[in-house]
Amino acid sequence: MQARSVCQFSIPAGSLSGALLVYAQQAGVSISISDALKISQRTGGLKGRYEISDALRRLLQGSGLTFTFVDPTTVRIGRISTPPPRPAVRPVAPAPSKPPPMVSAPDIVVIGTKQRATLADYPASISILQLTPADTARGGADGTSAVLNHVPGLASTNLGPGRNKVFIRGIADSSFNGESQATISQYLGDARLIYSAPDPNLLLYDIERVEVLEGPQGTLYGAGTLGGIIQLVPRAPDLESASGGVSAGLRLTQHGAPGFDASAVANLPIVSDRLAARVVAYGSQEGGYIDDTLRRLSNINRNRITGVRAGLRWKPASDWTIDLGLVSQNISSRDGQYADTAIGTLSRASAIAQPFDNDYRMVNFAIKHAAGATELVSSTSYARQNYDTTFDATRIPGVSAPRIYSELNDISLLAHETRASGQFNGRGRWIVGVSALFNQDRSSRELGLVDRPQMLASVTNDTLDTALFGEGTWPLFRHLDVTLGGRLSYVRQVSKLAGAEDRNSESRRTQFRGLPSAAVSWRRTNWLIYARYQEGYRPGALQISGLGGRLAAERFERDHISTVELGMRFGVRPGSRLTGSIVGANASWDDIQADLVNLQGLPYTANIGSGTVHTLSAQLAWKPRPNVSIDASGFVTASNLSELAPDYASVRNRDLPNIADAGWRLAATYDHDLGRAHLWLDAAVRYNGNSRLAVREPFDLPQGGFYDASIGGRLALGNLGFSLDFSNLFDSRANTFAFGNPFSLAGGTQTTPLRPRSVRFGIDATF
C-alpha cells in the first residue's frame, strides 16, 4: 500500500487569510493567491489529522473559493465561478468526506530526502513499505525480516536476530562480523541507530512506514551509507485523542518448538492540542528448531526479544514541534541457529552452547519549526549497544577439553544534525545542514578452555565525524529539473590495540572528504525519467588483522564508492492503478574493507581489492479492482573483483559475497466487505538466487537458491481482528546462509536452514 499525505492540524477560528497562513506552515506547502482576490471571510478553524487536500477543502467550505494543487507542494486559490450562498460560521465537523473530483491529492512525501521531496519527483531508487496497525499486529515481531521479505533488493546474513549485516543493492563487503563500519545506515525517524554495529533488529510494532533508499547516500547521510539507508518511521503521538491497541500471537513450527508474541500500544493526550505521550511495549519468543546430537538437546536455537519505545510530543505553538523518544530492546539467543549437513538438515554436534545477547538503548531529542515552506530541524540522539557472542572452539572429533571463543562489544554513538530545507520556484527545493557524531567502538576477544579463556586482543576505535552538507533542485525547463549537492566531512580517529601480539599500539589520523552528488530528471504527467550520480565512503580505522593465526594491528585504507544510476518511474500520479519502476546502476568500489576469518577460525579485517557492482531492478504494482492488488519486483546483480589485493591474487570466484545473482517476489492482496466484518487475504512467493559465503577458499561456499511461499489473512469484526498466517509453505530446508561457527566452517558442511513450515494464530484489538 502507499501512504497518503496526512498531517496534524491545529488552526484556530478567525480570519480565513490568517488560517491559510497557519495551514501552509503546518502542511508544508506554498499558497498562491491572485492579487485581485480579497479574502475577508472567516472560518471555524480545524483540529485533527487530515489529508492535506481534505483539510484545505474544509477551511474553504462556504467561502466561495476553491483550490488546485499546481504541484505536490504548491496550491493555487481561486474563486468558484458561481459561488454558493454563504452559510453561518460554525466549527468544522471531523467526519471525513470525499474531495471534489477537480482536486488532485498531494503525492507521497519521501521522508528520507529530508526535504519534503515527493515520490513523483525524487530522482533515485526507493522502496516504501507502508504499515497499518493491523499489519504490525500480524508481522511486527518479524523485525528486519519483514522488510527483507518485501524488498528483494535487500539482503542479509542469517546468524540470528541482532547479529546480522544488512546489504542494499549488492554492496556487500563480507559475511562475517568485525570492526568494519556497516555498508548501510539505519534510522528511527531522524535518529541514527548504528554506525559500526550490526542490525539491531528493532521490532516493527507501531511503525508507520519503512523507507529503503538505495545508495550511496553520502551527501545527506555521510559515512557508512555505501549501499543506502533504511529508515523506520514510528507513529507520532496524537495530540487530539486517546487510543490504544493490543495484539498477541501463537506460532507453531513443524519440527520445532512453539513461539509467541505480544504487544501493547497506548496514546495519551496530556494537554489537548499541546502535549501527548505514546508508548509501545512488546515481547516475542521464536521457538528453536535445531537439535544438538552431542549434547542430546532439542530445539536449541530459541530467541527472545523484549522491548519498549516511548515518545513525548509537545507543540508549544502551531509552528513548533518538540519530540523526545526512548528506545530499549533486549535480544537473547540461547544457541546458534546453524546445522551440519553431515549430521542432518536440522541437526549438529557442539561441545558447548553458543549463546548471543544484544542490548540496545537510545534516547533522542528533536525540535522542528515550520515557517511557510521552510522547515528547520535539529535532532540529537545517544545510542548504546552491547552485544556478546560465544562460539564453540572445540575441535570435535577428538573432543578433548571443550574450548570457548567469545567477543564482547560495547558501542556508543552520539549524533547531532541541524538542517534547514524549503522550496522555491514551484518545483525547486533546497536543504543545507551541519552534522556531528562521535562513535566509540570497544571490542575484546578471548579464546581458551571454558573455565579459563585467555585474552587475544582488545580494540578501541574512537571516531569524530563532522560535516557540512547541502543539496538543491532547480527547474531548468517546464519538465526538466537538475539537482546538485555535496558534503564536506572532517574525520578524526584515535585507535588503540592491546593484546598478546601488540600491547601498546595506538594511532591517530585525520582526514577530509568531499562527497558530490548530481541528478537530472524529466517529469511528465504520470512518469519520471532520471539519471543520478552519488558517492559514499567508510573511513579506515585501526583493526585486528593477520594471517596464519598471528593477530596484529594494522590501519586500513578507507574505501570509496561511486554510483551512476539510470531509472524510470511511471504511475507517479496519486490514484494510478498501474505503477512501477525500472532502474539500472553501476557502482565502482575502491579498496574494499572486508571482515574475514582465517583457517584457525579467528576474525581479522583486510582490504581485499577493488571492483564493480552492476544491478538491474524493476517493480510493478497493479490494482485491477479497488480491492485487489498485485505486486511484482525483482533484480539481477553482477559483481566483479577486478583488482585484487596481493594477498588475494589467487581468488578464483570474484563475485562479492552474500549477494544473490538474482531474486524476485510476486504477491497479491484481496479485501472484501462482509457487512459488519471485513476480510483481508494475501499471498506471496519469493525467490532468492545463488550467492557465495566468501571470496576465498575454503570459505567459498554456496548458499541461497531457494523459494519461500507464504499465505495469510485477517478477519476484522469492529475493533477486533483475528489472523492466520502460514510461512515456508513448502517446508523447505534450503540453506539461507553457509555460516554458523567460524571454528568448524572450513569443513564446508554448515548451513542455516529456513525456519520449517510455521503457522501463526493472532488476535488484535484497538480502542
N, C-alpha and C positions, 0 to 999 in steps of 0.2 A: 504494500500500500504506500501511497505517497502522502506527504504532510500537506496540510493547509496552513496558510499564514494566519496564525491566531495570536492575539495579544491581550494582555490585561489592561483594561481601560479604566480610568478614574477621572471623568470630565464633569466638573460642577455645572449646575444650571446657571444660565446667564445669557450673555450675548452670543449669537451664533459665530460671529467673527472671532471672538476670543476662544470659543470652544473648538473651532477649526485649527487654531494655532496649537492648542494643547493636544488635539488629535494628531497633528503632524509630528509633534515631538514624541508622543507615545507609540505611534505606528512606524516611525522612522521613514516617512515619505515626504515629498515636496508637493505643495499645493499651488496650482496655477489658477489665478482668478483674473478675469478681464478687468482692466482699469475702469471700464464703464459700468461694471456691476457693483452696485451698492448693497452691502449686506447689513441690514438693520434688524433682522429678525432675532428672536430669542429661542432658546432651546431648553428642554428639561434636563439636559445632561445625559450622562451614560456611565454605568458602572458594570464591570464584569468582564468575562473573557468572550471575545467575539472574533470572527473572521474580520480582517481589515476592511473589506468591501462592505460587509454587513453593518459594521459599526458606523461607517460614514453614511450609509443609506439611512440609518436610524436618526443620526444627527440632522440630516437634511429633510426628514419626513415633515411634510406640510409646509415647507418653506418656499415651494415653487422652484427649487433648484434641483439640478441633477448633476451627475459626475461621470467621468470616464477615465479609466486608467490608460494614460498615454503609453507608459511602460510600467514595469513592476514597482517602480519607486516614485513615479510622478503621476499626480492626479489633476485633471482639469475640471474646474467647477463652472457650470453654465446654467442658464435659465431654461426651464421647461417652456416649450413654445406656447402652451395654453395652461397656465398654472391653475391648479385646483384651488377651491376655497380654502382659506387658511383656518385650520382648526384651533381650538383653545390649547394653550400651552399646558402640557401635562408630562409627568415623568415617562420615560420610555420603558415599556414592558420588556422584561428579559427574555420572553419566549422567542425562539428563533423563527425566522421566516425566510422564504426564498428571495434572493435578489432579483431585480428586473433583468430580463434577458439581455438588455443593452450593456450591462455592466460586466466587464471581464475581471475575474478574480485574480489577485496577485499570484505570482509564481512562488515556488518553493525557495526559501532563503537558505543558502548553504552556510551554516554557522561556522564551519571550519575555515572559511575565507577571511573571517574577522571583519568583513566589510559590507555586510548585507548584500553581497552578490547573490543573484538568483541562479537556480539551476539552469534556467533558459539561456543565460549569457555567461556561465562560468566556463572558461576555455581550458578545461582539463578533465581527466577521467575521475569519476567519483561514483561510489555506491552508497545508497541511503537505505537503511533498514528502519522503517517506521514501526513502532511498537505500541500497541494498546495495552491497557491493564489486563485484558483477557490474554493477550499474547505472553506477557511476562508471568502471569499466573501459571500458564502451561509450561513455558520454557525458560523462565528466569533462572532456574537452578543450573542450567547448562553453561552459563557464563560465556566465555570466549568461544566455546564450541558451537554455540548457536549462531554466532556471526560467521564462523568458518563454514558452517553448513549452508548458509545463504549466499555467500560470496565466493565463487570458485577461484577467483584470483588470489585469495588468501591461502596461506599455507602455514603449517606449524609443526614443530616437533611433537612427540607424544610421550614424554617422560611421565606426565601426570599434571594435574591442575596446580598452578603456582610455580612450576619449574620449566615451562615451555618457552621456546623462542618462536615468535610470530614473524612471518615474512609476507611482503606485498610485492606484487609484480615481478616475481622471480629473483629479487635481490636477497640472496641467502649467502651468508659467509661460511657457516658451518652448522653441523647438527649438535655440537657439544657446547656446554655452558662454560664460560670462563670470564676473564676480566674485560673483554672487548665490549664496547658500548653497543647497545642494540641497534639494528639497522632500521627500526621504526620507532616512533614515539607514540605514547598513548596519553589521552587527556580525559579528565572528567570535567565537563564544562570547560572553563578556562584554566583549570588547574592541571599542571603536568604531573602525570602519575609516575613515570620512570625516566631514568637517564642511562643507567648502567646496570639494569636489573632485568630478570625475566618477567614475563607476563604475569601480573598479579591476579589475573582471572577474577576480577570483580563480578559478582553475580548481577544479572540484569534486572532484578526486581526494581520497579518504579523508575526504570529508564525509559525515556520518551522516544529516543531515536539513537541510531548509531550511524556515524558517517565514516566512511573509509575513503580518504583522499590519497590517491596514488602519487608516488613521489618521483623525483626528490621534492621535498618541501622546505629546502634550505632557506629561502628568502623570508618566509613568515615564521618558521619554526626552528631554524638553526641546526646545530649539530645533531647527529643521530636520527635523521629522517631521510636516509638514503632511499628507502622503499616507500615511505609515506607516513601517514599518521592514521590512528584510529581514535575517534572522539566519541565518548559516551555523553549523551545529553540527558541529565536527570530531570525529572518533573520538578518544576519550581513550586514553592509554597504558594497556595491560593489565598489571597488576601481577603476574599469575599465570604467563602462558605466553608464549613467544617465537612470533612469527608473521611472515608477510610475504606479499607478492604483487607480481606484475609484470603489465604489460599493454602491448600495442603494437597500433597500427592503421595501415592504409594507406588513404587516401581518394583516390578518383579522381573528378574533376569533369569533366562534359561541358562542352566549350568552354573548359576551363581547365587549369591545371597541377595535378599531384598534390600531396597533402599527407600528413603523417604525425603520429602522436602516440605518446608512450611515457610510462610511469610506473613507479615502484618504491616500495613501502611496506615498512618494517621496524619491528617492535615488539620491544623487547628489555628484559625484566626485569633490573634490575641487582642489586637486593636483593629477594628474594621477599617479596611482600605489602607492600613498603615503597617501592620506587623503581623506576621504569621510564621508558624513553625510546621515543618514536615519531617516525619521520621519513618524509616523503614527498617525492620529487623527481620532476619531470615536465618534459616539453618537447613542444611541438607546432609544426607549421607548416601554415598554411592556404594552399593554393595560390591564386594570383591567377586572375582570370577577366575582367578589364577590359583592353582594348587601348588604346594611345595612338597615334593615326594620325599626329600631327605629329612625334613623336619616333621613330616606327616601332618601337615596343616592344609586346610581348605579355605578358598576364597580369601587369600591373604591381602589382596590389594584394595582394601577398603579406604575410602576418602571421606573426610568430614570437613564441612565448611560452615562457619558461623560468622555473622556479620551484622553491622548496624551502620546506617548512614542517616545523618540529620542535617537539615537545612533551616536556617533562620533568615527570613527576608524582611527588610524594613524599607518603607518608602516614606522618607520624611517630607517629600514633595512629589508632585506628579512626574517631574523630570529627573528625579534621583532614585536610584535603587542600590541598596547595600545588602550583600549576601554574606552569610557566614556558614561554612559547611564543615562537617566532621565525617570521617570515614574510618571504620575499624573492621578488619576481616582477618580471620584465622583459618588456615588450611592445615590439616593434619592427615598425612598419608601413612598408613600402617606398614606398607611394604611396597616394593617396586611392582609395576604392572607389566612386566615382560615375561615371555615364555621362552622355552628352549625346545626347538623342534626335534632335537634328538631324544627328548623325553615325551613330548606331547604338544598339541596345539594350544592347550591351556594349562600347561604344567612346566615346572622347572625344579632344579635342586639347588638349594642355597644353605650354607652353613649357619648364617645368622640372618636376622631381619634387617631390612634396608629401608628404614622409615625416612620420611621427609616432612619438613614443617616450614610454613611460610606465614609470618605475621606481618600485616600491613596496617599502617596508621597514617592518616593525613588530616590536616586542618587547612582550610583555605578561606580567604577573605577577598571580596571583590566589591568595587564601587563602580557604578555606571551612571553617567549623566548624558541625557539626550537633549540636544538643543536644535530642534528642527531636524534637518537631515544629517547633522553632525552628532557623533557619539564619542564619548570619552570613557575608556575602560581602564581600570587599574586593578590588577589581580596579584595576590601574593599567596603562596602555598608552602607548606612544610610537610614533607613525607618521610617516613621511617619504615624501612623494610628489613626484616631479619629472616633469613632462610637458611636452614641446616639440611645437609644431605649426608646420607650414610650409604656406603657400598660394601658388599662382601668382597674382600680382597684375598679370600682363601683360594688356594689353587686346588680345587677338588679333584681330580681323582685321589690324591693321597690323603686328603683332609687331615693333616697333622693337627696343628692348633689353629682354630679359626682366627683370621686376621680381619681388621677393620680399616676402612679408609673413610674419613669424614671431612667435610668442608663446612666452615662456619662463616657466614657472610652477614655483614652489618652495613647497610647503605642508608645514608641520609641525604635528602635533597631539599634545598631551599631555593625557590624560584619566584621571580617577580617580573611582571611586564606591565607597562603603561603604554597605551596606544590611543590614537585619535583617528577616526575614519569619517568619511562623508561622501556626498555625491555632488556632481556638477554637470552642467550641460546635458541634462536629461539622462543619458545612458552612462555618463562618466562617473568614476568613483576613485577614491584615494584612501591611503592609510599610511601613517607614519608612527613609529614607536621605538621604545627602548626596552631592553630586557637584560636581566642579570640572573645568574644562578650559581649556586655553589653545591657541588656534589662530592660527597666523601664516601669512598667505597673501601671497606676493610674486609679482607678475606684471609682466613688461616686454614691450613691443611695439615691433617695428621694421618699417620699410617703406622700400623703395628698390631701387636696382639690386642685382643679385645679389651683386656683389663689394663693395659699399659701402652697405648699408642704413642708414637714419637712425633714431634712437630717437624713437618717438612719445610714449610715456609709460611711467612705472614707478609701480605702485601697491603699497602695503603696507597690509594690514589686520591689526591685532592684536586678538584678541577674548579676553577673560577672562569665562567664564560659570560662575557658582557657583549652587548651588540646594539647597533643602531640599524633600523630597517625601514623600508618604505616601498610602496608599490602604488602605481596609478594606472587607470584605464581611461583612454581618451577616444571619443568617437571621431574618426577621421572623415568618414563619409556617412551617408544615411544608414548603411547597413554594416559598415566596417569599423571595428574597434581595434586599438593597439594597446597592449599592456607592457609596461616596463617596471622593473623593480630591482632591488638589491639589498644586501645585508653585509655589514662590516662588523666582524667579530674579533674580539681580543680574548685570547685564552691563556690562562696561566695555570701550570700544573706543577704539583710537588708530589713526588712519588718516593716511597720507601719500601725496601725489601729486607726482611730478616728471616734467616733460616740456616740450615746446616751448611749450605754451599757458600752463602754470602750473607754475613750477619749485619753489615752496616752499609748497605747500598742505598744511596739517596740521589735523586736527580731533580733538577728544576728546568722548566722550559716555558717560554712564552712564544706566542705566535699570533699573527694577524691573518684573517681570512676574509676574502671578498666572495660573495655568492650572488651573481647576477641572475636575473630571470627576464624572459620576454615571451610575449604571446601576441598573436594576431587572430581575430575571429570575425567571421562573416555570418550575420544572423538575418534570416528572413522570417516570414510569418510563423512557420512551425518547424524550423530546423536551424541548426548551428554547425558551421564548419570551422575548425580552429587548428592552429599549429602552436606548439609551446616548447620553450627551452628552459630547463631548470637545472640547478646544480645542488649538490649536497656533499657532506664530508663527515668524518669522525676524527677527532684529534687522537693521535697515538699517545700511549702512556707507558709507564714502566710496568712490564708484565712478566709473569713467570714463563720462561722458555726453556728449550733444551731438548736434545735428542739422546737416545741411549740411556735414559734414566737419570742423567745429571740435570738438576734444576739450577738455573742461574737467572740473573736479572738482565733484561735487555729492553731497550727503548725501541718501539716500533714506529714506523712511519705512519703518518695519518693517511687514511685512504680517501679517495675523492671520486665522485661520480658525476657525470653529466648526461642528461637525457633529452632526446628530441622526441616529441610526441605529436602525432597527427591524428585527428579524430573528427567524427561527425556524430551529432546527436539530433534525433528527429522526434516529432511529437512533443516539442517543448512547451506548446501552449497548454495551459491547465485545462483539464477535461478531455484531452485527446484519448481516444480509445486505443490507439496503437503508438507506443513509444519505444525507443531503443537507442542504441549507440554502437559504433564500431571504432576501435582505437588501435593504432599501431605505434609501438615505441621502440627506440633503440637506445640502449644505455652503454656508456663506456666507463668502466670501473678500474681505477688505478690503485696499485699497492693494497690489494685486498687483505684486511686483517681477518684471521680465522682462529677460532678456538679449536684445538685438536687434542688427541691423546696419543701417547707413544705406545710401544709394544708392551711395556710393563703396566699399561692402564692409567698412567699418570697424565693429567692435563697440562697442556702448555699452549702458547699462542705464537703465531708466526704470520709474516707477510708471505702469502703463497704465490703472488704474481698479479697480473692484470688481465682483464678480459672484457667480454661484451655479453649483453643480455638482450635478446630480441623477443618481443611479445606482441601477440595479436589477440585482441579480446572483443567480444560482442555481447550485447544484452538486448533482449526483446521482451516487451510486455504487451499483451493484447487483452482487451475486455470485449469479447463478442456480445456480451449482455451485461447489464449493470451489476448483476450478482455473480458473474463468472469472470475469472481472470486466469490467464495462462502466462507463465514466465519461463523464459529460456535464456541461458547465459553459458558462455564457455570461453576457453582460451587455448592458445598453443604458445609454447615457450621454447626457445633455443638459446643455450648459453655456451660460451667457449672461453677457456683459459688460454688466451693466445700467447701470453708472455709469462712463462713460469719462472718463479724464483729458483736460484741454483739448487737448493735442497730438494726441489720438487720437479726437477727436469725429467725424471723417469716416469712421471704420471702418464698413464695411457688414456683413461677416460677423463676428458677435460670439461665435462659438464659440471656446473656448480651443484653443490649437494642439496638434497632435500626439496628440490623444486620439480614438480611433475612436468613432464613434457607436454601434457595436455590435460584438460579437465572440462567438465560441463555439468549443468544442473537443469532439470526440467521439472516444473512444479505447476500445480493447478489448485485453485480455491473456488469454493462454491458456498453461497449462503442463501438461506430461504426463510421467509417469514411464515411461521406456523400459528398465526393468530396471536395468542399471548406468549408464545415461545418463539425462539429464533435458533436456527441451526447453521453451524459453520462446519464445512468439511474441507480438508486439504490433504494433498499427497505430493510427494517429491521423490525423485530418483537422482542420484548424484554419482558421477564417475570421477575418480581420482587416478590420474595417469601414473606412469612409472617414473621413479627417481632413484637416486643413489644416496647412501648414507654419507660418504666422504669421497675425497678425490684421490686418495692413495691407498693401495693395498697394505694390509689385508682388510681394511675397513671399507673398501669399495664394494659395499653390499647392496643388493637390490631391495627395493621396498615400493609400496604403492601398487597401482594397477588393480583397483577394486571398485565394485559398485556398492552403494548403500542406498536402501529404499526405506521410506517412512510413510505412514498414513495416520490420520487422526481426525478428531472432530470435537466440537463443543456445542452443548445444548444450553441455551440461556433461558431461564424462567424468571423474568423480572430481574432482580438484583442477584440472583443465584445462578451459578454456572456449573455444569458437570462436563468433564472432558475425559477422553480416552485416546491415548496415543501409542502407536507401535513404532519401534525403531529397529533397524537392521532386520527387515522382514525376511531376508533370505538366510539369516543366521550365518553370515559369512565369518570365516576365521582369517580373513585376509590380513596381511602384515602392513599395518599403517606406518610402522617405524621400526628400523632394524637395530635398535639400541636400547639397552636397559641397564647394563653393568659394564663399565669400561674394562674391568679386570678379567672378564671372560668373553669379551667381544670378539677377539681375534679368531675364535673357533668358528665364527660365521653362522651359528645356528640360533642366534637370538632373534626374536620377533616381538612386536607389540600388537596383538590382535585387536580387532574391533570388539567392543562390548557385545556379547552374544545377544540374540533376539530378546527384546525387552518390551514390556507393556507398562504404561503408567496410567493409573486411575487418579483423576484430580477433581477437586471441588474448590470453588472460589465464591466469594460474596463481596459485594460493595454496599456501603451505607453512607 
